[in-house]
Amino acid sequence: MDILVVGGGGREHAIIWSLAKSPRAGKIYCAPGNAGIAQLAECVPIGVFEFDRLTAFAKEREVGLVVIGPDDPLAGGIVDAFEAEGIPVFGPRRNAAEIEGSKTFMKDLLHKYNIPTAAYEKFDDYETALAYLRNQELPIVIKADGLAAGKGVTVAYSREEAELALRDIMVSKVFGEAGAQVVIEEFLAGQEMSILAFVDGETVRPMAAAQDHKPVFDGDKGPNTGGMGTYSPLPHIADEIIREAVETIIEPTAKAMVAEGRPFSGVLFAGLMISPDGKPKTIEFNARFGDPETQVVLPRLRSDLLEIFLAVVEGRLADIEIEWSEEAAVCVVLASEGYPGSYPKGVPISGLSERGGGLVFHAGTAFGEDGSYVTNGGRVLGVVGLGASIAEAREAAYAQAESIAFAGKQNRSDIAMKALV
């Protein structure tokens, strides 16, 4: 069957790479795609919010399945738009995508159903929020309520930093209407863990666990980004803890969404913190594949991704088994100079054709006038190494990353080091 994937980043490149391996996959389209995705799919110049054009294209090409990558169009109701036209689509409806689109909704849901998460308060008035903030212990976490490209969260270690973050969100509106409300919550210490799960109502099939690196600089320093690298599996986190996270957080959340009349269908992504006593708590939920978690999780998938998507869409996820490889995967993100702030575009990229084995997923690339690759985003490439161990996969990833060059290239040098201690 022919497939349309909506999005244009590293996550979508990894999804398309995995879908293309299915014997049932026909022609794959991607809207809008990027220069790397163009190697595997026909890129269509339609934006992710052009719902009418996207549905018309899918009908005209008789697409058998649509897959939604990014968070913003999910929160905007893109799945509802395709369903209204009778087009099979993988992803949650608008009312279920609110679990990511509104942090206050998510926190209230978890509180109502006694699902482990940090203590919190929510505010829509700056002065009230500021007065509350000044009475809290440090460090403290301040979150814009809405979607902010992964950058709407500040972990503040000083009063000045906390008050600046609150002012930026609620007064300066650096995240626009995403900052109309804020959540101020208890700081959780421990090991972070990401678990993505295929979900079909109350049926949950967890994927291989991963760990992201959000701050831009080594040692988890600097501002948060969309993610500077990931690895999977997590040899330093016990299988029992991963099972507990699924059983006490992800499965109850799926059931809670059904109870609320918002059944979830698609990928539910739990961002978790494992406390020093080994207990998982929820930091956040996303309503789609993570980026760059997808880039290390899907290379470890042995089962047919297209068959899994179809099982979810058709409500029969409970009837299938999903297999994972024992192989390790490490992804190192190569970013533009200045990211996560302002950055240049159109910078020539060299070394992509000379690279050896492994995988490179394009996140922010385009074609230059001469047909060569140039930068076109903050996060440019996700370089993935595979191996029998995290150490082996890490070595492969960094060897590839070294062979790729563009002016101002920045990347962390400590991705996956936590797994080697």
Secondary structure as the mmCIF struct_conf table of DSSP 4:
data_model
#
loop_
_struct_conf.conf_type_id
_struct_conf.id
_struct_conf.beg_label_comp_id
_struct_conf.beg_label_asym_id
_struct_conf.beg_label_seq_id
_struct_conf.end_label_comp_id
_struct_conf.end_label_asym_id
_struct_conf.end_label_seq_id
STRN STRN1 ILE A 3 GLY A 7
BEND BEND1 GLY A 9 GLY A 9
HELX_RH_AL_P HELX_RH_AL_P1 GLY A 10 LEU A 19
TURN_TY1_P TURN_TY1_P1 ALA A 20 LYS A 21
BEND BEND2 SER A 22 SER A 22
TURN_TY1_P TURN_TY1_P2 PRO A 23 ARG A 24
STRN STRN2 ILE A 28 PRO A 32
TURN_TY1_P TURN_TY1_P3 ALA A 35 GLY A 36
HELX_RH_3T_P HELX_RH_3T_P1 ILE A 37 GLN A 39
TURN_TY1_P TURN_TY1_P4 LEU A 40 LEU A 40
BEND BEND3 ALA A 41 ALA A 41
STRN STRN3 GLU A 42 CYS A 43
TURN_TY1_P TURN_TY1_P5 VAL A 48 PHE A 49
HELX_RH_AL_P HELX_RH_AL_P2 PHE A 51 GLU A 60
TURN_TY1_P TURN_TY1_P6 ARG A 61 GLU A 62
BEND BEND4 GLY A 64 GLY A 64
STRN STRN4 LEU A 65 ILE A 68
HELX_RH_AL_P HELX_RH_AL_P3 ASP A 71 ALA A 75
TURN_TY1_P TURN_TY1_P7 GLY A 76 GLY A 77
HELX_RH_AL_P HELX_RH_AL_P4 ILE A 78 ALA A 84
TURN_TY1_P TURN_TY1_P8 GLU A 85 GLY A 86
STRN STRN5 VAL A 89 PHE A 90
BEND BEND5 GLY A 91 GLY A 91
HELX_RH_AL_P HELX_RH_AL_P5 ARG A 94 GLY A 101
HELX_RH_AL_P HELX_RH_AL_P6 LYS A 103 LYS A 112
TURN_TY1_P TURN_TY1_P9 TYR A 113 ASN A 114
STRN STRN6 THR A 117 THR A 117
STRN STRN7 TYR A 120 PHE A 123
BEND BEND6 ASP A 124 ASP A 124
HELX_RH_AL_P HELX_RH_AL_P7 TYR A 126 LEU A 133
TURN_TY1_P TURN_TY1_P10 ARG A 134 ASN A 135
BEND BEND7 GLN A 136 GLN A 136
BEND BEND8 LEU A 138 PRO A 139
STRN STRN8 ILE A 140 ALA A 144
BEND BEND9 ASP A 145 GLY A 146
TURN_TY1_P TURN_TY1_P11 ALA A 149 GLY A 150
STRN STRN9 VAL A 153 ALA A 156
BEND BEND10 TYR A 157 SER A 158
HELX_RH_AL_P HELX_RH_AL_P8 ARG A 159 MET A 170
TURN_TY1_P TURN_TY1_P12 VAL A 171 VAL A 171
BEND BEND11 SER A 172 SER A 172
TURN_TY1_P TURN_TY1_P13 VAL A 174 PHE A 175
HELX_RH_3T_P HELX_RH_3T_P2 GLY A 176 GLY A 179
BEND BEND12 ALA A 180 GLN A 181
STRN STRN10 VAL A 182 GLU A 186
BEND BEND13 GLY A 190 GLY A 190
STRN STRN11 GLN A 191 ASP A 200
TURN_TY1_P TURN_TY1_P14 GLY A 201 GLU A 202
STRN STRN12 THR A 203 PRO A 206
STRN STRN13 ALA A 210 ALA A 210
STRN STRN14 GLN A 211 ASP A 212
STRN STRN15 PRO A 215 PHE A 217
HELX_RH_3T_P HELX_RH_3T_P3 ASP A 218 ASP A 220
STRN STRN16 LYS A 221 ASN A 224
BEND BEND14 GLY A 226 GLY A 226
BEND BEND15 MET A 228 MET A 228
STRN STRN17 GLY A 229 SER A 232
TURN_TY1_P TURN_TY1_P15 PRO A 235 HIS A 236
BEND BEND16 ILE A 237 ILE A 237
HELX_RH_AL_P HELX_RH_AL_P9 ASP A 239 ALA A 245
HELX_RH_PI_P HELX_RH_PI_P1 VAL A 246 ILE A 250
HELX_RH_AL_P HELX_RH_AL_P10 GLU A 251 ALA A 259
TURN_TY1_P TURN_TY1_P16 GLU A 260 GLY A 261
STRN STRN18 SER A 265 ILE A 274
TURN_TY1_P TURN_TY1_P17 PRO A 276 ASP A 277
BEND BEND17 GLY A 278 GLY A 278
STRN STRN19 PRO A 280 ASN A 286
BEND BEND18 ALA A 287 ARG A 288
TURN_TY1_P TURN_TY1_P18 ASP A 291 GLU A 293
HELX_RH_AL_P HELX_RH_AL_P11 THR A 294 VAL A 297
HELX_RH_3T_P HELX_RH_3T_P4 LEU A 298 ARG A 300
STRN STRN20 LEU A 301 LEU A 301
BEND BEND19 SER A 303 SER A 303
HELX_RH_AL_P HELX_RH_AL_P12 LEU A 305 VAL A 313
TURN_TY1_P TURN_TY1_P19 GLU A 314 GLY A 315
HELX_RH_3T_P HELX_RH_3T_P5 LEU A 317 ASP A 319
STRN STRN21 TRP A 324 TRP A 324
BEND BEND20 GLU A 326 GLU A 326
STRN STRN22 ALA A 328 ALA A 335
TURN_TY1_P TURN_TY1_P20 GLU A 337 PRO A 340
BEND BEND21 GLY A 341 GLY A 341
STRN STRN23 PRO A 348 PRO A 348
STRN STRN24 SER A 350 SER A 350
BEND BEND22 GLY A 351 GLY A 351
TURN_TY1_P TURN_TY1_P21 LEU A 352 GLU A 354
BEND BEND23 GLY A 357 GLY A 358
STRN STRN25 LEU A 359 HIS A 362
BEND BEND24 ALA A 363 GLY A 364
STRN STRN26 THR A 365 PHE A 367
TURN_TY1_P TURN_TY1_P22 GLU A 369 ASP A 370
BEND BEND25 GLY A 371 GLY A 371
STRN STRN27 TYR A 373 THR A 375
BEND BEND26 GLY A 377 GLY A 378
STRN STRN28 ARG A 379 GLY A 387
BEND BEND27 ALA A 388 SER A 389
HELX_RH_AL_P HELX_RH_AL_P13 ILE A 390 SER A 403
STRN STRN29 ALA A 405 ALA A 405
TURN_TY1_P TURN_TY1_P23 ALA A 407 GLY A 408
STRN STRN30 GLN A 410 GLN A 410
BEND BEND28 SER A 413 SER A 413
TURN_TY1_P TURN_TY1_P24 ILE A 415 ALA A 416
HELX_RH_3T_P HELX_RH_3T_P6 MET A 417 LEU A 420
#
